[in-house]
Amino acid sequence: MSNLRVAEDIVPLSDFKARASELLKRLAETGAPMVITQNGRAAGVLLAPAEFDALTERIRFVNAVAKGLEDSRSGNVVPHESMVAEAQTRYGHQE
């Protein structure tokens, strides 16, 4: 994701409405998030679809790692040897 450029990527809602097509094209080209303001305050952040997908993928990965670490801390794990034996039983011995 590109860095936010204050001069270009903070857009009042009225400007966004008037220039939506142009601003969406720029969003797709730069990948930079765009802050939409209303009454001088941030009202929303617009992301290109690919940037949104990448962001949510990172969140899912971080959550999975956190869950794995918590499982490890709480002892909710399976010994390696047991997992290997289970895989060999389930899928057959392969070398």
Backbone bond lengths (Angstrom), bond angles and torsions (degrees), N, CA, C in turn:
res aa  C-N    CA-C-N  psi(-1)  N-CA   C-N-CA  omega(-1)  CA-C   N-CA-C  phi
1 M - - - 1.444 - - 1.522 108.06 -
2 S 1.292 116.22 132.59 1.462 121.26 179.00 1.524 110.39 -72.52
3 N 1.321 114.88 159.40 1.456 120.19 177.18 1.509 111.13 -71.59
4 L 1.316 115.02 149.25 1.458 122.10 176.14 1.522 109.12 -72.60
5 R 1.320 116.80 128.14 1.467 122.00 175.61 1.519 107.11 -104.95
6 V 1.329 116.42 111.29 1.466 121.80 -173.22 1.518 111.40 -55.68
7 A 1.300 117.87 -43.03 1.466 120.95 -176.39 1.529 112.94 -67.50
8 E 1.322 117.42 -25.10 1.463 120.06 -174.85 1.517 114.27 -115.24
9 D 1.315 117.96 -25.68 1.462 120.10 -169.00 1.525 114.34 -108.00
10 I 1.322 117.51 8.09 1.458 121.42 171.34 1.520 105.81 -112.85
11 V 1.333 115.26 114.35 1.462 121.13 -169.17 1.522 109.70 -127.73
12 P 1.331 117.43 127.23 1.466 119.50 173.98 1.533 110.36 -63.79
13 L 1.309 115.62 148.28 1.462 121.16 -178.51 1.525 111.51 -54.93
14 S 1.314 117.95 -41.23 1.472 120.52 -179.70 1.530 111.05 -62.07
15 D 1.339 117.26 -40.37 1.466 120.10 176.54 1.529 110.76 -66.43
16 F 1.328 115.79 -40.78 1.465 118.46 179.54 1.528 110.47 -61.14
17 K 1.334 116.64 -44.35 1.467 119.84 179.36 1.532 110.90 -60.03
18 A 1.312 116.87 -42.58 1.467 121.22 -176.86 1.523 112.20 -72.26
19 R 1.339 117.70 -29.21 1.464 121.22 -173.69 1.526 112.22 -123.67
20 A 1.315 117.81 28.25 1.470 122.11 -172.64 1.526 112.46 -53.14
21 S 1.310 118.04 -49.04 1.462 120.95 -176.85 1.531 110.82 -60.48
22 E 1.306 116.86 -46.97 1.473 122.01 179.46 1.529 111.18 -62.66
23 L 1.328 116.80 -44.31 1.462 120.42 -177.54 1.527 111.62 -69.72
24 L 1.326 117.56 -36.75 1.468 120.27 176.69 1.531 110.76 -65.94
25 K 1.324 116.65 -37.12 1.468 120.26 176.95 1.527 109.81 -63.64
26 R 1.338 117.26 -44.40 1.466 120.98 178.71 1.525 110.59 -63.38
27 L 1.325 116.58 -39.72 1.461 121.47 178.00 1.523 110.42 -58.40
28 A 1.323 116.70 -44.78 1.466 121.46 179.69 1.529 111.05 -66.09
29 E 1.313 117.32 -37.25 1.468 121.14 -177.57 1.521 112.75 -74.05
30 T 1.325 117.21 -41.04 1.466 120.36 -173.53 1.527 113.08 -93.28
31 G 1.315 117.18 -29.13 1.458 120.36 -175.21 1.516 113.15 74.88
32 A 1.331 117.24 -0.68 1.465 120.81 -179.20 1.525 109.47 -76.03
33 P 1.321 117.89 138.64 1.458 119.73 176.20 1.526 109.84 -66.29
34 M 1.312 115.52 155.20 1.454 120.87 179.71 1.530 107.89 -124.80
35 V 1.327 115.88 126.34 1.458 121.15 177.93 1.524 107.66 -92.92
36 I 1.317 115.67 125.46 1.459 121.39 177.40 1.528 106.62 -100.73
37 T 1.340 116.08 126.68 1.457 120.15 -178.97 1.524 110.68 -106.83
38 Q 1.318 113.90 154.90 1.457 121.07 175.57 1.519 106.53 -141.16
39 N 1.309 116.09 125.24 1.468 121.25 -176.04 1.524 111.31 56.14
40 G 1.330 116.68 37.73 1.452 121.86 175.79 1.518 116.19 78.29
41 R 1.318 117.84 3.86 1.463 121.05 -179.16 1.522 109.53 -122.97
42 A 1.324 116.12 150.04 1.463 120.19 178.11 1.522 109.58 -59.65
43 A 1.329 116.44 128.18 1.458 121.60 179.65 1.521 111.59 -113.87
44 G 1.330 116.52 -20.42 1.459 120.34 179.84 1.512 110.86 -174.88
45 V 1.329 114.40 164.45 1.463 121.01 177.03 1.518 107.61 -124.93
46 L 1.301 116.00 129.68 1.456 122.28 -178.72 1.525 108.59 -105.16
47 L 1.335 115.75 130.07 1.462 121.85 178.64 1.516 109.58 -121.33
48 A 1.327 115.63 149.35 1.459 120.47 171.95 1.535 107.37 -67.22
49 P 1.330 118.77 147.22 1.465 120.77 -178.58 1.527 113.72 -53.31
50 A 1.323 118.06 -42.16 1.467 120.16 -179.98 1.521 111.05 -64.45
51 E 1.323 117.69 -37.24 1.466 121.57 178.38 1.525 110.50 -68.46
52 F 1.331 117.14 -39.41 1.461 120.99 176.94 1.526 110.01 -62.58
53 D 1.331 117.04 -45.49 1.469 120.93 178.46 1.522 111.38 -59.86
54 A 1.326 117.28 -44.67 1.466 121.18 179.95 1.527 110.75 -63.60
55 L 1.309 116.70 -40.93 1.461 121.10 179.62 1.524 111.45 -64.36
56 T 1.327 117.26 -46.20 1.463 119.55 -179.29 1.528 111.27 -69.30
57 E 1.333 117.60 -31.85 1.464 120.29 176.05 1.528 110.60 -64.90
58 R 1.343 116.15 -42.17 1.471 119.70 177.01 1.519 111.39 -62.30
59 I 1.314 116.92 -40.61 1.466 120.67 179.32 1.529 110.41 -63.07
60 R 1.328 117.05 -44.46 1.472 119.83 178.27 1.526 111.04 -61.86
61 F 1.332 117.26 -40.45 1.468 121.13 179.16 1.528 110.78 -63.63
62 V 1.322 116.72 -48.26 1.470 120.65 -179.49 1.529 110.07 -61.58
63 N 1.322 117.53 -41.42 1.470 120.61 178.29 1.529 111.31 -63.99
64 A 1.333 117.48 -38.63 1.468 120.96 178.83 1.528 110.54 -66.12
65 V 1.327 116.90 -41.45 1.470 120.61 177.49 1.524 109.91 -63.53
66 A 1.331 117.48 -44.75 1.467 121.11 178.90 1.524 110.71 -60.50
67 K 1.330 117.38 -40.87 1.468 121.27 178.53 1.526 110.05 -64.46
68 G 1.320 117.50 -42.92 1.461 121.22 178.45 1.520 111.89 -62.55
69 L 1.332 116.85 -41.93 1.465 120.26 178.20 1.528 110.94 -64.90
70 E 1.323 116.24 -41.20 1.473 119.80 177.96 1.530 110.49 -64.50
71 D 1.334 117.45 -42.32 1.467 120.48 176.24 1.526 110.44 -59.45
72 S 1.326 116.63 -42.26 1.458 120.37 179.87 1.527 111.25 -63.92
73 R 1.328 116.45 -44.79 1.466 120.70 179.65 1.528 112.09 -62.88
74 S 1.324 116.15 -36.38 1.469 119.91 -176.64 1.527 112.31 -87.57
75 G 1.334 116.86 -0.52 1.464 120.14 178.51 1.515 113.96 81.07
76 N 1.298 117.42 11.23 1.463 122.41 179.93 1.532 108.74 -85.03
77 V 1.336 115.23 65.56 1.464 121.70 -177.13 1.524 109.66 -132.45
78 V 1.321 115.02 164.80 1.461 122.20 177.20 1.523 106.92 -117.34
79 P 1.327 118.80 129.48 1.463 119.86 178.28 1.525 111.39 -58.97
80 H 1.316 115.32 145.81 1.467 121.95 -177.60 1.527 111.54 -54.08
81 E 1.320 116.86 -45.11 1.466 120.55 -177.51 1.528 110.83 -60.79
82 S 1.330 116.83 -39.95 1.473 120.68 178.51 1.519 111.19 -64.49
83 M 1.322 115.77 -39.86 1.467 119.80 -179.66 1.516 110.73 -67.20
84 V 1.331 117.25 -41.43 1.469 121.20 178.15 1.528 109.55 -62.36
85 A 1.332 117.07 -45.54 1.466 120.63 179.73 1.520 110.98 -61.88
86 E 1.324 116.88 -41.50 1.476 121.23 178.58 1.525 110.62 -63.54
87 A 1.324 117.04 -43.08 1.466 120.43 -179.94 1.527 110.91 -65.47
88 Q 1.326 117.34 -40.28 1.461 120.21 179.18 1.521 110.88 -67.05
89 T 1.322 117.04 -38.39 1.462 120.34 177.54 1.528 110.46 -66.07
90 R 1.311 115.22 -44.90 1.458 120.50 -175.69 1.517 112.58 -72.67
91 Y 1.315 117.18 -40.96 1.469 120.71 -171.58 1.523 114.15 -114.13
92 G 1.321 117.90 0.29 1.456 121.38 179.27 1.520 110.86 84.74
93 H 1.281 116.02 157.08 1.459 122.09 -179.05 1.528 109.61 -76.83
94 Q 1.323 117.06 123.05 1.457 121.98 178.37 1.508 109.56 -129.65
95 E 1.301 116.70 134.43 1.483 120.68 176.66 1.487 109.98 -125.15
